[in-house]
Amino acid sequence: MIPKIMILGAGYNQLGLILAGRDLGYHIISIDNIPSNIGHEFSSESLNISTTDRDRVLKAAKSRNIDG
């Protein structure tokens, strides 16, 4: 089973983490409300959700069985 990692934010500051997770073979899910942020390009999956919307972030994490 491939671990699923959810990263809050998909901007330049999160890019290193997204790339490292991808290189390790993880399923990377980026969450950010700016669809054009660079991290979304390198994620396995991206969600257009504000990182400050705790309810929606939690619902997305639960529905996808996030490992980390």
Summary of the structure (lengths in Angstrom):
residues: 68
radius of gyration: 10.9
end to end distance: 13.7
largest distance: 29.8
contacts: 194
relative contact order: 0.27
helix: 38%
strand: 19%
